[in-house]
Amino acid sequence: MVMDVMAAAARIEAAGGHVIHMEVGQPAAPAPKVAIAAAQAALAQGRIEYTSALGMPSLRARISRHYRDVYGCEVDPERIVVTTGSSGAFILAFLALFEPGDRVAVTVPGYPPYRHILKALGCEPVLIETHADTRHALTGEALLEAHRKTPLKGVLVASPANPTGTMMSKEALTGLMAAAESEGIRFISDEIYHGLDYAFPAVTAAALSDDALVINSFSKYFCMTGWRVGWMVVPEPLVRPIERLQQNMSISVPTLSQIAAEAAFEGRAEMEAIKHGYQDNRAILVAGLPQAGLTDFLPADGAFYLYADVSKFTTDSFDFAKQMLEQTHVAATPGNDFDPIRGRSYVRFSYAQSSADMHEAVARISRWLGQSGPK
């Protein structure tokens, strides 16, 4: 549905309107300057060749160093696989871990492609609702309850999460992983929004278990969405199977993107400044949306999303988002995408744009809800 919103926003812009884009999870900032410079230098040299299916050795080593520097944990570069963004990583992970018919738990609200990719590969996504009393994070108890009904082969969680921005503490993540391990449930940790943490430092599952499969990407913190480069930390027995899958499915990740990604790690000061901008934007929405009438939203611990309850205005979040776009030129994503159970009551706002846009968006929404609102 977010693509439908983007298409409608494009039509408004083509007619001369100014749309504030809060619908897509994409940073407004470009890639780090050092990443762009590295790519330009590589292009100037001419030939761009295949790399190893697992990724450039120097990039895998640099990612390993990242885990040591940021999380204080040692990850063998041989366990790191470079992927075509997190999307490519999900496909490789699901193919390596599961067989058609396997049941894999995912939380709702949650990122829609988790369940869509699982279905496309013949697996059965098991939707587990999260609630306010657990800060919308999955618990070991809820996981085991679902497992007792019909056995699960895997579980996937994200922290910080999309669309909620919720993060899991070390204690919560450790408890969930222990519950999964006790029943032989394979554990996948989506850490694509690591680095964008405001409430407390994000914890990587790679520091807690060598059996967890960790997925990350250069798309969000490093502002490299279109470069399509990410990585996995995988259990040692899965390295060779995933290598074979990657060899057959894509040969290797685009070399130019890998070169830029390796350099991006040296642009952290630039990325931290952008992160502080997100924090400012978060504060603008947390203060401004309640004044506009949207008083109930989920914890925005990290990422760059605020997931707001619109149930006092509508029973159809898609229609709410459509009317808001048409009447205020503010684009947001209806919750239907993220939660087929309760999503009609929520709208996701991305605050990855400028602070000026956030102030203007709050003003437009406030006028709309105060004067007429959705019909």
Solvent accessible surface area in square Angstrom, and as a share of the most:
residue,aa,sasa,rsa
1,M,84,0.38
2,V,31,0.18
3,M,130,0.58
4,D,82,0.42
5,V,9,0.05
6,M,66,0.30
7,A,48,0.37
8,A,25,0.19
9,A,0,0.00
10,A,53,0.41
11,R,158,0.58
12,I,32,0.16
13,E,71,0.32
14,A,93,0.72
15,A,92,0.71
16,G,69,0.67
17,G,22,0.21
18,H,108,0.48
19,V,6,0.03
20,I,1,0.00
21,H,54,0.24
22,M,0,0.00
23,E,1,0.00
24,V,33,0.19
25,G,11,0.11
26,Q,79,0.35
27,P,11,0.07
28,A,65,0.50
29,A,28,0.22
30,P,92,0.58
31,A,5,0.04
32,P,0,0.00
33,K,149,0.63
34,V,61,0.35
35,A,0,0.00
36,I,59,0.30
37,A,55,0.43
38,A,25,0.19
39,A,5,0.04
40,Q,112,0.50
41,A,54,0.42
42,A,11,0.09
43,L,100,0.50
44,A,91,0.70
45,Q,157,0.70
46,G,44,0.42
47,R,200,0.73
48,I,67,0.34
49,E,94,0.42
50,Y,161,0.61
51,T,26,0.15
52,S,51,0.33
53,A,8,0.06
54,L,13,0.07
55,G,0,0.00
56,M,33,0.15
57,P,98,0.61
58,S,54,0.35
59,L,0,0.00
60,R,18,0.06
61,A,48,0.38
62,R,30,0.11
63,I,0,0.00
64,S,7,0.04
65,R,102,0.37
66,H,15,0.07
67,Y,0,0.00
68,R,107,0.39
69,D,89,0.46
70,V,70,0.40
71,Y,45,0.17
72,G,66,0.64
73,C,17,0.10
74,E,130,0.58
75,V,3,0.02
76,D,71,0.37
77,P,47,0.30
78,E,107,0.48
79,R,24,0.09
80,I,0,0.00
81,V,0,0.00
82,V,0,0.00
83,T,0,0.00
84,T,44,0.25
85,G,0,0.00
86,S,10,0.06
87,S,43,0.28
88,G,12,0.12
89,A,0,0.00
90,F,2,0.01
91,I,55,0.28
92,L,6,0.03
93,A,0,0.00
94,F,2,0.01
95,L,67,0.33
96,A,25,0.19
97,L,27,0.14
98,F,9,0.04
99,E,116,0.52
100,P,102,0.64
101,G,52,0.50
102,D,21,0.11
103,R,41,0.15
104,V,0,0.00
105,A,0,0.00
106,V,4,0.02
107,T,26,0.15
108,V,1,0.00
109,P,11,0.07
110,G,7,0.06
111,Y,66,0.25
112,P,13,0.08
113,P,39,0.24
114,Y,13,0.05
115,R,23,0.09
116,H,93,0.41
117,I,29,0.15
118,L,0,0.00
119,K,123,0.52
120,A,88,0.68
121,L,49,0.25
122,G,38,0.37
123,C,10,0.06
124,E,83,0.37
125,P,18,0.12
126,V,19,0.11
127,L,58,0.29
128,I,17,0.09
129,E,60,0.27
130,T,6,0.03
131,H,93,0.42
132,A,77,0.60
133,D,129,0.67
134,T,49,0.28
135,R,100,0.36
136,H,24,0.11
137,A,15,0.12
138,L,7,0.03
139,T,47,0.27
140,G,14,0.13
141,E,136,0.61
142,A,28,0.22
143,L,0,0.00
144,L,41,0.20
145,E,87,0.39
146,A,15,0.11
147,H,26,0.12
148,R,168,0.61
149,K,155,0.66
150,T,59,0.34
151,P,90,0.57
152,L,5,0.02
153,K,107,0.45
154,G,0,0.00
155,V,0,0.00
156,L,1,0.01
157,V,7,0.04
158,A,20,0.15
159,S,11,0.07
160,P,0,0.00
161,A,18,0.14
162,N,14,0.07
163,P,0,0.00
164,T,3,0.02
165,G,0,0.00
166,T,3,0.02
167,M,3,0.01
168,M,9,0.04
169,S,41,0.27
170,K,112,0.48
171,E,134,0.60
172,A,45,0.35
173,L,4,0.02
174,T,61,0.35
175,G,39,0.37
176,L,0,0.00
177,M,14,0.06
178,A,57,0.44
179,A,13,0.10
180,A,1,0.01
181,E,119,0.53
182,S,80,0.52
183,E,86,0.39
184,G,57,0.55
185,I,6,0.03
186,R,86,0.31
187,F,13,0.06
188,I,0,0.00
189,S,5,0.03
190,D,5,0.03
191,E,2,0.01
192,I,18,0.09
193,Y,8,0.03
194,H,12,0.05
195,G,21,0.20
196,L,1,0.01
197,D,24,0.12
198,Y,32,0.12
199,A,53,0.41
200,F,67,0.28
201,P,108,0.68
202,A,13,0.10
203,V,32,0.19
204,T,1,0.01
205,A,0,0.00
206,A,9,0.07
207,A,48,0.38
208,L,54,0.27
209,S,24,0.16
210,D,96,0.50
211,D,89,0.46
212,A,2,0.02
213,L,2,0.01
214,V,1,0.00
215,I,0,0.00
216,N,7,0.03
217,S,3,0.02
218,F,0,0.00
219,S,4,0.03
220,K,25,0.11
221,Y,10,0.04
222,F,6,0.02
223,C,9,0.05
224,M,0,0.00
225,T,27,0.16
226,G,66,0.64
227,W,66,0.23
228,R,91,0.33
229,V,0,0.00
230,G,0,0.00
231,W,3,0.01
232,M,0,0.00
233,V,0,0.00
234,V,0,0.00
235,P,4,0.03
236,E,116,0.52
237,P,102,0.64
238,L,18,0.09
239,V,20,0.12
240,R,126,0.46
241,P,39,0.25
242,I,0,0.00
243,E,31,0.14
244,R,114,0.41
245,L,47,0.24
246,Q,6,0.02
247,Q,78,0.35
248,N,128,0.66
249,M,103,0.46
250,S,47,0.30
251,I,81,0.41
252,S,14,0.09
253,V,1,0.01
254,P,69,0.43
255,T,20,0.12
256,L,46,0.23
257,S,9,0.06
258,Q,0,0.00
259,I,44,0.22
260,A,0,0.00
261,A,0,0.00
262,E,48,0.21
263,A,20,0.16
264,A,0,0.00
265,F,4,0.02
266,E,105,0.47
267,G,6,0.05
268,R,73,0.27
269,A,89,0.69
270,E,50,0.22
271,M,1,0.01
272,E,57,0.26
273,A,64,0.50
274,I,38,0.19
275,K,23,0.10
276,H,101,0.45
277,G,26,0.25
278,Y,8,0.03
279,Q,59,0.26
280,D,83,0.43
281,N,3,0.01
282,R,66,0.24
283,A,60,0.47
284,I,26,0.13
285,L,0,0.00
286,V,62,0.36
287,A,61,0.48
288,G,8,0.08
289,L,1,0.00
290,P,44,0.28
291,Q,156,0.70
292,A,9,0.07
293,G,17,0.16
294,L,0,0.00
295,T,82,0.48
296,D,77,0.40
297,F,48,0.20
298,L,11,0.05
299,P,40,0.25
300,A,10,0.08
301,D,8,0.04
302,G,0,0.00
303,A,0,0.00
304,F,0,0.00
305,Y,1,0.01
306,L,0,0.00
307,Y,2,0.01
308,A,0,0.00
309,D,27,0.14
310,V,0,0.00
311,S,59,0.38
312,K,127,0.54
313,F,62,0.26
314,T,22,0.13
315,T,114,0.66
316,D,40,0.21
317,S,0,0.00
318,F,70,0.29
319,D,48,0.25
320,F,0,0.00
321,A,1,0.01
322,K,105,0.44
323,Q,21,0.09
324,M,0,0.00
325,L,6,0.03
326,E,94,0.42
327,Q,90,0.40
328,T,13,0.08
329,H,53,0.24
330,V,0,0.00
331,A,0,0.00
332,A,0,0.00
333,T,0,0.00
334,P,0,0.00
335,G,0,0.00
336,N,26,0.14
337,D,24,0.12
338,F,7,0.03
339,D,3,0.02
340,P,78,0.49
341,I,91,0.46
342,R,69,0.25
343,G,1,0.01
344,R,129,0.47
345,S,33,0.21
346,Y,35,0.13
347,V,0,0.00
348,R,11,0.04
349,F,0,0.00
350,S,1,0.00
351,Y,0,0.00
352,A,2,0.02
353,Q,38,0.17
354,S,56,0.36
355,S,43,0.28
356,A,73,0.57
357,D,33,0.17
358,M,0,0.00
359,H,110,0.49
360,E,64,0.29
361,A,0,0.00
362,V,22,0.13
363,A,37,0.29
364,R,33,0.12
365,I,1,0.00
366,S,41,0.26
367,R,125,0.46
368,W,13,0.04
369,L,21,0.10
370,G,65,0.63
371,Q,147,0.65
372,S,60,0.39
373,G,3,0.02
374,P,24,0.15
375,K,176,0.74
